[in-house]
Amino acid sequence: MKSLPDKLIIAATIILLFYTFGYGTQTDYLIQSPIVLEKNQNTLSDAAGDYLEQQVSDKVKVWIFFTDKGIFDQEQYDREADKINFTGHVLKRRSKIGMVAVTFADLPVFKKYIKQIIDLGAKQRRISRWLNAASFEIDIGLLDTIKNLPFVYKINPVASYKKIELPEIQETGDIQNLKMVPMETTSLDYGPTLMQNQMLNVPAVHDLGYSGQGIIVAILDGGFRKTHDAFAQIINDGRLLDEYDFVFDDDETQNETEDNPSQHNHGTSIWSVLGGYDPGIQIGPAYGSSFLLAKTEDVRSETIVEEDNWVAGMEWADSLGADVISTSLGYSDWYEYSDMDGLTAITSAAASTAASLGIIVCKSMGNAGPDAGTLSAPADAFDIIAVGAVSSTGTIATFSSRGPTYDGRTKPEVCALGLSTRCAEGTSDSYYTIKNGTSLSTPLIGGACALLLSANPSLTPFQLRQSIIETADNADTPDNTYGWGIPDILDAYNWGANFTADTTIGWETLEVDFQDSSSVAVSSWKWYFGDGDSSDVQNPTHTYNSAGSYDVTLITESTEGTLMRLK
């Protein structure tokens, strides 16, 4: 008889391979040894050089990728790795994918390389340990000097993203005009947000007692009106864990003096859709989660998002233990459809890295539909969840970007309501409205992921992604319009390892017949009955001899790896 082991889940590590976006050769940065790349003879490609020459200003923003991190042997690597300390939440998340050791991607960029470039007259912007790169603003005349430095591997433009603005429904009258007749009786008063939750069958999982509790969700957007009524419960509970403004480099994500008045409007809407809680008016799928808020957009600029700020936000969220990241970007005039291969765009490389480190990344497909191949990076990334937009009838929105990726993978993964989605508005502390866009459907899926993770914290990003796409309504015939379709979060909750019991309450001794009801092909079973006893048969019978409440755990080895269910 064995007790439940401390470490239950060791899943196959997801390996991210960096290719053409910065390195040109296959290089795995998620290994525990030093990496030194041979100096690239084509440090600045013709395409990159031409693009930078076309910029209006003599000052250009560039990524500079390095050949190494100033570490050249294993002993030196081990010394530097010993200096890295992960938070408990980060370790817990990474342990699910078997990656608790420090990798090359976790080590800092070599400071001496950055200083040498600054000494040439460059202005440092951001540093990325994941990419072994830093971004700078430089005089374009410095490019020839910098590209010839022995430690510079490649130079790329810092891509910027523009938003495709969609018309918003201009409601009149007070908030009551936006309410709808409830579809059914639920334990929570969703008000007019019932339909967008019901489309995903979220209320059924809420009724099981899950709300995203214990899960950390990071949102990358343009700012957040934290004083809005939709977030009062979060603030009062102390569940806003941290925030950072990557535009002004401070700790305030609500509007500041220098901001455009509309700066925090979009982010306020997104946060409310994902995790807001204002009963009778707005409830998000993950209303019980904790949050990290990153302001990575600047609406004062025509190019709202610069990818180095976005990458910095992703790495910041990782360092603070984010389990789920929800984000939307626009389109870039640097990247073309041929770059939508999951490897080339820097944002896609960063999103794939996050997934490889155990983070569930939800990204909007973009609003450039209806033509094929209109998705925007990093929706093309590997192992993330790209989200399209549908109407209340489940019909794809015309504007919702379509797949496939350039290398032929189906996108989006799933869809959610992105037409007339109910949300908070940042113009006051109590105003609500309805908006359109894949950036509105994405937080519904992001919230649903946090909800599922709170119900089954052992799921890896790959397993959670599988649970959502395999239980969606187009799973049998996925396509590049709907992807796998609209997910059923209750079915996703029941996906994987699962079981039933013929009885759960009794007097004195209690004999219970347990039945494996796993939805995937299982090769082995391990049951822990909560009283110190265990079993390795598929459908055991167990007798409880002492009064008490017992948590029962089933661990399976399956086609989807190691899966666990606790009841």
N, C-alpha and C positions, 0 to 999 in steps of 0.2 A: 504494500500500500504506500503510495507516494503523495506528498502534498504538492500543491500547485507550484511550479517552478517560478523563480523571479523573472526570468526572461522567457517569454512565451513565443515571440514571433521573430524569426530570422528569415527575411524575404530576400529573394535574389536582388542584388544590387543593380540599379539601373545605371548603365554606363553612358555618359555623354561624350561624344567625340567631336572635337572642334575641327572644322574643316576650313572651307574657303573664306569664311568671314574675316579671319585674321591670320590664319596659319598656313593654309595651302596644303598641309599634309596632315594625316591622321594623328592626332595627339590626344591622349586621355589625360585630362587634368585632375581626375578624381582618383589618383593613385597616391600611395604613401612613399614617395621617393622624389628626388629632385628631377626637374626637366630642364634641359638646355637645348634650344633649337639652333640649328645652323643659320647663320645670317642669310636672310632672303635677298636674292639678287634683284627682285622686283618689289622693292619696299613700297613704292608708290605706283599703283597701277595707272595706266593711261586713262582709264575711265575716272578714277579718283582724282587724278591731276586735272583733267578737263573740267570735272564738276566744280572743283575748288576755284579754278581760274574764272569760271562763269559767275562767281559770287560778286555781288555789288561792291562789298567792302574789301579793303586790303587786308582786313583782319578776318581770319577764317578759324573755324572750330574743328579740331581734328582729334581722332583717337590715335594714340601711339602705342603699339603693342611691342612688348619686350621679348627678347630671346630667352630670358631666364629671370629668376628672382634673387640673383646674387648668391645662390646656393648650388654647390657643385659636387658634393659628396653626401653619402647617407648619414654620416656622423653629424655633419653640419645641419642636414635636414632635421634629424631627430632633435637636436638642440633647439631649433626654431619651433618645431612642432610642440615641444614641451611648454612653450610660452603661451600657447593658445588654450583658453578655457571656454568651453561651451556652457551655456546656462542649462539648468536641469530640464527645461522644456525642450530645448534644442536636442539634447542627448536623447530624451525620450522619443522625439520624432525621428531622429536619425537611426535609432536602434531598430526601428521597424524595418528598415531597408538594409540592416547590417553594416552601417557606415558610422560607427562611433569614433573611429580614429581620425586624426587630422589628415586631410588630403592636401595636395599641392595647391588646389584652388582655395584652400582656407588660409594659406600663408599670405602675409602682406607683400605688396609690391616693393621692390628694392628702392629705398629712398634716395640712394645716390644717383640712380638713373633719372629720377624725377628732378632732383636738384640741378643736374647738368643741363636739362632742357630748360628749366626756369632761368638758369644763369645766361642762357642765350637770348633771353628776352620774352619767353613764353609766359603766359598767365595760366596757372593750373586751375582746372575746373573740378574734375572728379577723378577718383582713383577706383579701379575695379580689381579686386583680388581674384574674382572668378575668371576674368579675362586676361589677367596679367597685363593690364593696360592702364593708361590714364588719358584723360581728355584735357586739351589745352586750347586756349585762344592764342593764335600766333599771327605775326605778319607773314603773308603768303611768301615773301621772299626768303623766309627761313626754311622752307620745305627742303630745299636741296641740301642744306647743312645738316638738318636733323635726320634725313633719310640715310645719310652716310655714316651716322654714328654706329659703332660696332654692336651696340646692344639693342638697336631699334630693328624690330623684325618686320613691321608693316605699319603703314599709315592709311587711315580711312577717314572720310568726312564724318563728323557727328551728324547723324541724320536727325531731321526735325519732322514733326508730324502736324498735320492740319486736321481739324475736325470738319466733317461734312454736316452742316447744320440742317436739321429737319424741321418742318413746320410743326409748331406746338398748337394743340387745341386751346383756344382762348375761351375758357369758361366764363360765364357771367353769374352774378348772384353770389350767395354765400356757399359755404362748404356743403351744405345739405343737398345742393343741386347735383353733387357728384356721387351721392350715395346710391346704392343699388339694393334690390331686394335680395336678402341672403338666399343662397342655393339650398342650404340645409342647416340644421341645428349643429353647432359646434361648441366645444368647451370654452373657446375664446371668442371674443367679439371682434372679428376682423373688420367690421364695417365694410367700406368699399374696396378693401384689399382682399376680400374673401376670394374673389374670382381668380386673381393672379396666383394666390396660394393653392386654391382648389384645383387649378389646372394641373399642378404638379402633385396633387394629393398630399400636400404638406400638412394640412390639419390632422390627418389620420396619424401622422407620426408625432405631432404635438400632443395628441390625445394619449399617446403612450408614455408621456412624461419627459420628452426630449425637447430641448429648445436651443441646442448648440452650446449648452453649458460645458465649461472646461476647455473650450476650443478657442484658439487665438486666430482672429481674422484680420488681415491687413488689407486696407483699401488704398489704392494709389489713384489720386484724382486731383482736382483743382482747388481743394480747400473744403472746409466743413463748418457749417454754422452749429457749433456744439450746444448753443443755448436753445436750440429748437426743441419743442415739446416732444418730438419723436425720440429724443435721446436722453430725456430727463432720467429715466430709470437706469440707463447705462451709467450716466454721470453719478447719480446718487449711490449706485452699487460699487463705484470705483472700478468699473470694467473698461474704462478708457485707459489703457495701460501706458501708452506713450504716443507722441505725435512729433512730426518734424516737417519743417517747411524747406524743401530743396530749392525753392526759388530765391528766398531771402536768407537762407541758412540760419534759421532760428527755430524755436520750439512752439510756434504759434501757427496753427493751420486755419484758424478763423480769419476773416478779413482784417487786414491791417491798413494803416493810413495810405500806404503806397499802392494798394490793390485797386483794381477796377471793382466797382460795387457789385458786379455780377460774379466775381472770382469764385466765391464758395458755393454758388448756386448748384452747379452740376454735382459736385461731390456730396452736398447735403442730400440731394435726391437719391443718389446711389446708395449712400449709407442707410437711408430710411427704408429703401426697398429691401435691402439685405437684412438689416437687424433692428429697424425701428420698433418702438413699442409705445403706442398711444391707443389703448383699447377703444373700439368703436370708430376709429379713424384710420390707423396705420399699424399693421403688425407684419414684421418681416420674418422669413423662415428661421433665421438665427437670432431671434430676439434675446436669447440668453447667453450669447457668446461674449468674449472680451475682444477689444479692438485696438489695432494700431493704425494710425492715420498718417498718410504721407501726402504732402502737397507737392506734386511733381509737374503741375501745369501752370502756365502763366498766360492768362487770357488777354493780357495787354499786347501780346505779340501775335502776329499773323500765324507764326509757327508755334502753336500752343505748347507742344511737348518736345523737348530735346532729349534724345535717347540716353544721354549720359546721366541726366537727372533721374530718369526712369530706372536705369540699371542701378544707380546708387540707392534708390528707394527699395528695390528688390533685395539688395544685399543687406540693407538696414533691417528690413522685415525679417529676413532669415536670421540675423544675429540676435533678434529679440524673441525668436521662437514661434514665428507665424506658422500655423498649420494650413491655412487657406489664404490665398491672395486673389482678390478680385480687382480687375483692372480693364480699362478700355483705352485704346489709342486711336488716332485717326489714320491718315494715309501719308506716305512720305514720297517726296519727289526724287529721292536718291535711290530707293529700292524699286525694282521692276518686278513683274510677275515671275520672271526667270529666277529671281532671288527668293521666291516663296517656297523654299525647299527644306525649311526647318534648320538649316545650317548656316546660311549666308548672313541674314539680318542679325545684327548684334542683339537686338531685343529678343529675337527668337532663341539665340544661344543662351541668353540669360534666363529666359523662361524655362528652357529645357534643363538648365543647371538647377534651377529651383526645384523642378520635379524630381531630378536625380537626388536631391538632398532631402526628399521626403515631403515637399510642400505641394499641396493641391493648387494648381494655378487655373483660374477661370478668366478667360479673355474674350472680349467681344469680337465677332467676326468682322465688323465694320458695316458701314451704311452706304456701300458703293454698288449694290445690286441693281438689276437682277442678272447681269451677265456672268458667265462662268469665269472662275479664276479671279474674282474681284476681292478676295479676302486680303486683309492687311496684317502685316507682322505685328505681334508675334503669334497670331492665330495659327500660323503654319508650324509652330513648334511641336516637338515630339512629347507625347505623354501628358499633355495638358488637356483642358476642356474648353474648346472654342464654341461660342454660343451664338446662335441665330435668333431672329425675332419672328414671332407669329402674332396673329390677331386673336381676339377672344374666341373665334370659331376654330382656331388651330391652323389657319391658312398662313402660309409664309408671307411676310411683309415684302413688298416689292423692293424696298431699299436694302433688305438684308443681304449682305455679301454672300457670294457662293464660292464653293470649292470647285475643283480639287486643288490641292497644293501642286506646285510645279512638278514634283516627283511622283504625283499620282495618288496621294493619300486622300481619303474621303474627309471632307470638312463641310459643315461644322460637325461637332460631336452631337450636340443636342440643341433644342430650341426651347424658349419660354416666352411669356407675354412681353412683347416689345412695342405694342401699339396701344395707346391710352393706358399705360402703366401708371398706377396710382403711386404718388410719392410726395415727400415733403419738398418745400421750396425754400430757398435760402433768403428770400426777401423779408421775412419776418420770423418770429419764433413760433408762430401758430398757423402759418399758411401751408396749404396742401394743394396739389394740382395733379394733372396727368400729362405724361410726356411720352415721346416716341423714340425708338432707337435700340440697336443691339446693346448699347451701354446700359439700357434699362432692363433688358432680359438677362444680362450677365449676372447682376447681383442676386437675382432670384435663384439662379443655379449655384452661385457662390454660397448663398445662405443655405441652400438645400444640402450642399456638400458638408458644411459645418454641422448641420443637423444630423446627417448620417454619421459623421465622425464622432459626434457626442454619444450616439447610440452604440457605435462599435469602434472605439479608439484604436484598435489594433490594425485597422485597414491601412494598407500602403496606398500611395496615390494611384498606382496602377490598378489595384483592386477596387478602390472606390470608383475610379473612372469606368471600370468594367461593370460594376454594379449599376451604374446610371445608364450606360448605353445599352446594356443587354436587357434592361427592363423598360426601355422607351418604346413608344408605339410604332416606330418604323424599324425596329431592330432586325426584322427578317429581310428587309430590302433597303438598307441604308443608301442614301444618295447624297449628292453635293448641293442639294437645296435644303433639306430638313436634317441631313445627317441621319442619326439613328432615331430622331424624332423627339417627341415631348416625353420626358421621363416620368415614371410613377414612383415617387419617393418611398411610398410604403412597400412597393415591390422591391425597390432597391434596398430597403432596410432588411427585407427577408432574404436577400440574395446571399449566396455563399454558404458557410457553415450555419446550420440551423437545426432545431429539434423541437419536439413537443413532449409533453408529459401527460399521462392519462389522469393524473390527479395532482394537486398542489397543496392540499390542506387535509389534515386528519388529526386523529387523537392517538396518544401514546406512540406505538410503533406505526410506521407508514411505509407500505410497499408501493413503489412508483415504477411504472414501465416507461422508459424513455425511448423515443423513436427518432432516429436521424431523419431529418427532412431537408438536408442540404440540397441546394439547387445546382451544384456543380458535381462533376465526377470525383468521388472520394476514393482514395486508396488505403487510408488508415484513419483510425479514430482514437482519440484519447479523451476520456471523460474524467472530470474531477467533480465530486458530488458535494463538496463544501463541508464535509464532516471528517475529512482525512482519507476517505476511500476513493478509489479510482477504478476505471475499467478501460479495456481496449477493444471491446466488441462493438459492433455497429449499433445494436438496439438493446442496451442493458436493462436489467431490472435491479433496483437497489432498494434496500430497506433502511429507513432512518429509525434509530432506536432512542433518540433523545429529542425532547421538545426544543424547538428553535426555528430560526429562519436561515435557510441555506441558499447560497449562490452556487449555481451549477454551471460549469464551463465545459464546452466541447471544443477540442482542437482537432482539426482535420488536416491531412495532407491531400492536396487535390490538384487538379489541372491548373488552378489559379494560384498555386503555392500554398503556404501555410495560412489557414483561416481559423478564426476563433469566434465563438458565440458565448456570451455570458448572460444568464437569466437568473 
